[in-house]
Amino acid sequence: MKRKTTQLATSLLASLALIGPADAREEAGGFYITPSLSYFFFDQERNLDNDAAIGLGLGYEFNRQWAVRIMGDWMELDQDRGRQEVDGLWWHGDLLYHWNINDRWRPYALVGIGDFRTDPEEGGHDRSTTYNLGVGIKKEVHDRVDVRMEALGLYGQDDSHWDGALQVGFNYLFGVSSRPAEPEPPRDSDGDGVYDPDDRCPNTPAGTEVDAQGCPLPVGDEDQDGVTDDLDRCPATPRGARVDAQGCPLQLKETVTRRLDVKFETESTRIDREYLGDVESLAAFLQEYPDTEVVIEGHSDSTGSEAFNLKLSQERADSVRNHLIEYFNISPDRIRAVGYGESRPIASNETPEGRQENRRVVAVVSAIVTKTQMKQDTP
């Protein structure tokens, strides 16, 4: 019997190995047969060695949640104490309840009733009504085949014995229909909205507008910068501007400078009317470029003492500084006034004309500005 059991187990596993995945079952229902291989654990009072059994059953699935089955398990056993061989037969009917009814893996519980009979070589047979409880799990491996594993507990009403069994097997269902696999949707490899079979222009760049054949639509250049609108990251570029490959204007940095040169009468700190426009121009520059700062430099000729001329040059520089603050609201923190006296002449103090040039206030302020490079500009 043990050799036959081993052969049956081998055949069972070989059969399962040949079963491949198939379409999902469209709906459950119908009869099934269920061969199995079990290993029994007997109550010590039975005087039987634990051993294997082969089984075969017939079942019916009402739906994917409820099923019933009738099974017979045959076994050839040895007595635990004694030398006799004992034939065993267990007939049982079970009601099964499943979970995860929409999944290929379905755990289940079962309850049933049966008749367990043993026939020793010598002496009379023994039989007992059994009440069965068990849990198991099955997997749908084919549109008609479920592989199952379960653990069973048997209680003998007549002899009060508790037995157990582990069982593997499979169910072969009749009359079920399978749900055909959904057809694979057509592909759109370049993502342009036209499926590959109809796409006459494959590998269209992402984001390109295409016609019904998947070919790029003619693209304009609205700002006329030489870069088509589909590639232009900077639309509405000023006409005539130089642009990069993305259609964005090239920027040109340059330094702008404003100079001030105010002349003064001898020993005077008053700004003559003719220089007020120059001071206003400097103020406008400082207002346009608010991050700039300026140093107002005051100078004098050599008339008078050196100390007097140093003080006079400072007062001249302060006069221009105060005019910028008072009349043009330039921040005092941005303007510094410094007097240098007669120490930095730009002309000879021996002549009236030279002294006139030396009585002065000067300033130079610069700023770096960025502007769009135009096509007429030299690269």
C-alpha atoms as one frame of an Amber mdcrd trajectory, in Angstrom:
protein
   0.000   0.000   0.000   2.824   2.405   0.855   4.400   1.817  -2.550   1.055
   2.476  -4.219   0.661   5.659  -2.179   4.088   6.871  -3.260   3.277   6.132
  -6.892  -0.005   7.998  -6.619   1.713  11.016  -5.035   4.280  11.057  -7.855
   1.533  10.878 -10.467  -0.418  13.629  -8.720   2.549  16.012  -8.642   3.443
  15.213 -12.263  -0.104  15.986 -13.341  -0.036  19.318 -11.548   3.292  20.212
 -13.156   1.708  19.866 -16.585  -1.033  22.352 -15.747  -0.203  25.823 -16.953
  -1.890  29.154 -16.300  -4.903  29.915 -18.426  -7.699  32.428 -18.715  -9.428
  33.417 -15.489 -12.608  31.545 -14.674 -15.592  33.616 -15.744 -17.891  32.072
 -13.132 -17.912  29.120 -10.751 -20.478  26.330 -10.673 -20.794  22.682 -11.527
 -19.409  19.297 -10.567 -15.779  18.464  -9.927 -13.677  15.429  -9.067 -10.962
  15.720  -6.457  -8.143  13.160  -6.056  -5.985  13.632  -2.970  -3.047  12.382
  -0.923  -3.312  12.524   2.902  -1.277  11.734   5.964  -3.257  10.649   9.025
  -2.384  11.149  12.682  -4.335   8.632  14.795  -5.470   8.749  18.387  -3.169
   6.548  20.490  -6.178   4.569  21.671  -6.729   3.238  18.127  -3.458   1.243
  18.257  -2.626   2.366  14.685   0.560   3.826  13.246   0.308   7.207  11.531
   0.319   6.650   7.782  -0.635   7.951   4.337  -3.865   7.513   2.405  -5.150
   8.078  -1.100  -8.502   9.639  -1.751 -11.020  10.435  -4.445 -14.134  12.539
  -4.246 -16.971  14.132  -6.152 -18.046  17.690  -5.395 -20.318  20.440  -6.553
 -19.655  24.201  -6.494 -22.787  26.291  -6.093 -20.730  29.441  -6.587 -17.232
  30.651  -5.691 -18.190  30.781  -2.007 -20.140  27.568  -1.290 -19.435  23.964
  -2.274 -20.105  20.386  -1.116 -18.201  17.162  -1.658 -18.311  13.420  -0.900
 -14.924  11.711  -0.513 -13.437   8.327   0.240  -9.937   7.860   1.656  -8.274
   4.411   1.485  -5.324   3.374   3.612  -3.335   0.281   4.590  -2.193   0.589
   8.195  -0.031  -1.216  10.732  -1.000  -1.763  14.306   1.043   0.149  16.834
   1.056  -2.859  19.113   0.849  -6.124  17.225   1.806  -7.407  13.826  -1.469
  -7.194  11.942  -2.097  -5.038   8.936  -5.338  -3.084   8.965  -7.323  -1.790
   6.006  -8.872   1.609   6.623 -11.650   3.430   4.772 -13.053   6.838   5.570
 -16.164   8.053   3.788 -17.199  11.647   4.502 -19.356  14.440   3.173 -18.308
  18.086   3.698 -19.717  21.585   3.287 -17.116  24.189   2.260 -17.180  27.984
   2.711 -14.622  30.136   0.845 -13.188  33.634   1.280 -11.477  35.910  -1.311
 -13.992  34.759  -3.886 -12.627  37.140  -6.532  -9.026  36.025  -6.144  -7.113
  33.007  -7.501  -6.143  32.154  -3.907  -9.207  31.167  -1.839  -8.933  30.063
   1.804 -11.821  27.992   3.081 -13.293  26.212   6.097 -15.249  22.965   6.067
 -17.561  20.981   8.300 -18.823  17.484   7.637 -19.840  14.041   8.793 -18.377
  10.664   7.885 -17.904   6.963   8.595 -14.465   5.588   9.544 -14.017   1.786
   9.194 -11.024  -0.384   9.982 -10.674  -4.107   9.021  -7.764  -6.003  10.645
  -6.498  -9.240   9.097  -7.923 -11.108  12.044 -10.955 -10.282  14.089 -13.992
  -8.192  13.321 -14.107  -4.759  11.773 -14.591  -1.539  13.695 -16.501   1.546
  12.504 -17.403   4.913  13.949 -19.336   7.980  12.863 -17.028  11.019  12.568
 -17.622  14.728  12.764 -15.148  16.671  10.671 -13.731  20.190  10.859 -11.011
  21.628   8.694  -9.359  24.639   7.066  -7.591  24.860   3.748  -6.550  26.996
   0.846  -6.853  26.468  -2.877  -5.363  28.199  -5.880  -6.842  28.432  -9.348
  -4.048  27.274 -11.659  -6.157  26.600 -14.720  -9.611  27.505 -15.927 -10.726
  24.031 -14.777  -8.206  23.120 -12.063  -7.713  24.204  -8.430  -4.804  22.939
  -6.326  -5.697  22.606  -2.648  -4.110  21.953   0.762  -6.031  21.434   3.966
  -5.807  20.308   7.594  -8.591  18.110   9.027  -9.759  17.101  12.477 -11.964
  13.997  13.013 -13.918  13.176  16.136 -15.257   9.609  16.434 -18.705   9.651
  18.014 -18.743   5.938  18.883 -15.218   5.566  20.233 -14.478   9.184  21.305
 -11.230   9.184  19.326  -9.617  12.366  17.967  -7.731  11.945  14.688  -6.169
  14.414  12.302  -4.975  14.565   8.697  -3.026  16.796   6.320  -4.186  16.576
   2.725  -3.126  17.842  -0.702  -5.029  17.398  -3.904  -6.653  19.123  -6.801
 -10.142  19.719  -8.128 -11.015  19.220 -11.766 -14.193  21.113 -12.639 -16.680
  20.231 -15.359 -18.854  22.690 -17.231 -17.131  25.929 -16.205 -16.512  28.674
 -18.699 -13.406  30.820 -18.779 -13.179  34.523 -19.211 -11.108  35.192 -22.320
  -8.086  37.368 -21.798  -8.715  40.969 -22.630  -7.070  41.944 -25.902  -3.934
  43.998 -25.497  -4.712  47.631 -26.326  -2.926  49.035 -29.361   0.325  50.767
 -28.545   1.252  54.407 -29.035   5.021  54.250 -28.691   5.729  57.959 -29.191
   2.719  59.137 -27.162   1.357  61.430 -29.872  -2.206  60.100 -29.621  -2.036
  58.044 -32.832  -1.705  54.266 -32.410   1.357  52.638 -33.953  -0.512  50.801
 -36.758  -1.838  54.159 -38.032   1.241  56.277 -37.230   3.082  57.262 -40.388
   5.614  59.328 -38.465   6.905  57.229 -35.537   9.170  58.672 -32.860   7.538
  62.099 -32.930   9.108  64.300 -30.200   7.005  64.576 -27.056   4.512  67.436
 -27.034   4.462  67.838 -30.804   1.028  68.467 -32.307   0.289  65.908 -35.016
  -2.320  65.192 -37.653  -4.472  62.054 -37.962  -1.502  60.144 -39.422   0.751
  61.034 -36.476   2.881  63.493 -38.475   3.841  66.920 -37.059   1.594  69.832
 -38.020   3.274  72.810 -39.687   4.592  75.085 -36.928   4.801  78.871 -37.151
   7.177  81.427 -35.635   4.896  84.097 -34.202   7.627  86.350 -32.790   9.831
  85.833 -35.882  12.944  85.082 -33.872  13.947  82.108 -36.025  12.781  79.457
 -33.522   9.466  77.718 -34.259   6.690  78.104 -31.704   6.797  74.437 -30.644
  10.411  74.865 -29.487  10.233  78.503 -28.381  10.459  78.774 -24.597  10.363
  82.576 -24.719   7.440  83.705 -26.875   6.936  87.390 -27.722  10.675  88.052
 -28.033  11.303  91.694 -29.094  11.770  92.008 -32.839  15.416  92.083 -33.855
  16.714  90.436 -30.667  19.399  87.788 -30.815  18.123  84.462 -29.355  19.479
  81.071 -28.313  18.307  77.644 -29.552  15.266  77.827 -27.214  14.178  81.197
 -28.579  15.209  83.171 -25.488  16.949  86.554 -25.907  20.695  86.694 -25.424
  21.656  89.168 -22.723  24.431  91.714 -23.012  26.109  93.248 -19.957  27.646
  96.723 -20.168  28.894  99.402 -17.813  27.193 102.805 -17.820  28.902 105.829
 -16.243  27.816 109.331 -15.227  30.359 112.132 -14.525  29.940 115.419 -12.701
  32.226 118.467 -12.989  31.029 121.640 -11.265  33.203 124.810 -11.205  33.051
 127.371  -8.383  33.918 131.065  -7.982  36.850 132.024  -5.744  36.161 131.239
  -2.070  32.526 130.299  -3.000  30.514 127.163  -2.165  27.395 128.112  -4.161
  26.454 125.951  -7.191  26.146 128.245 -10.197  22.932 127.991 -12.224  24.759
 126.692 -15.302  25.732 123.491 -13.387  22.342 122.678 -11.850  21.411 120.574
 -14.893  24.552 118.468 -14.447  23.705 117.840 -10.787  20.141 116.896 -11.771
  21.518 114.448 -14.367  23.622 112.781 -11.662  20.542 112.546  -9.436  18.555
 110.887 -12.238  21.314 108.303 -12.677  21.302 107.499  -8.950  17.514 107.142
  -9.024  17.625 104.812 -12.044  20.237 102.581 -10.438  19.325 102.479  -6.725
  22.168 100.082  -5.818  24.857 102.590  -6.774  26.821 104.853  -4.428  28.857
 107.963  -5.208  31.795 109.916  -3.726  31.622 113.698  -4.207  35.169 115.121
  -4.365  35.763 118.805  -3.550  38.893 120.737  -4.666  40.305 124.289  -4.506
  43.017 126.437  -6.017  46.061 127.578  -4.024  44.643 130.952  -3.048  44.673
 131.198   0.741  46.181 128.917   3.321  46.281 125.167   2.952  43.952 124.645
   5.941  41.476 127.205   4.595  41.456 125.524   1.183  40.922 122.061   2.719
  37.896 123.372   4.649  36.588 125.212   1.559  36.849 122.074  -0.645  34.909
 120.032   1.940  32.168 122.680   2.057  31.922 122.630  -1.758  31.543 118.799
  -1.763  28.934 119.057   1.038  27.032 121.658  -0.994  26.572 119.259  -3.898
  25.755 116.357  -1.547  23.107 118.376   0.292  21.571 119.510  -3.001  21.158
 115.857  -4.120  19.587 114.924  -0.779  17.300 117.949  -0.427  16.032 118.363
  -3.982  16.106 114.780  -5.310  15.530 112.689  -2.177  18.706 110.628  -2.629
  19.537 108.631   0.506  22.389 110.197   2.503  23.851 106.707   2.997  24.577
 106.524  -0.726  26.555 109.802  -0.962  29.933 110.524   0.619  31.536 113.981
   0.386  35.349 114.374   0.660  37.423 117.557   0.460  40.999 117.404  -0.849
  41.870 121.107  -0.671  44.600 122.243  -3.096  46.376 118.843  -3.060  45.070
 117.558  -6.397  45.288 120.307  -8.998  44.526 119.542 -12.629  45.971 122.796
 -13.947  48.568 125.400 -12.953  47.620 127.736 -10.117  49.902 130.435 -11.621
  47.231 131.613 -14.065  43.593 132.675 -13.602  42.479 130.060 -16.073  44.340
 127.292 -14.209  42.934 128.357 -10.861  39.442 128.344 -12.411  39.906 124.696
 -13.430  41.093 123.702  -9.964  38.054 125.231  -8.124  35.833 122.255  -8.753
  33.638 119.401  -7.472  33.805 116.135  -9.423  32.140 112.724  -9.177  32.106
 109.514 -11.185  29.487 106.771 -10.673  29.076 103.535 -12.678  26.594 100.661
 -12.887  26.524  97.328 -14.720  23.318  96.876 -16.712  21.934  93.905 -18.626
  20.059  94.458 -21.850  18.799  92.337 -24.699  21.395  91.878 -27.407  20.049
  93.023 -30.761  21.047  91.612 -34.133  22.660  94.855 -35.183  24.904  94.755
 -32.087  28.427  93.437 -32.572  28.585  89.937 -31.003
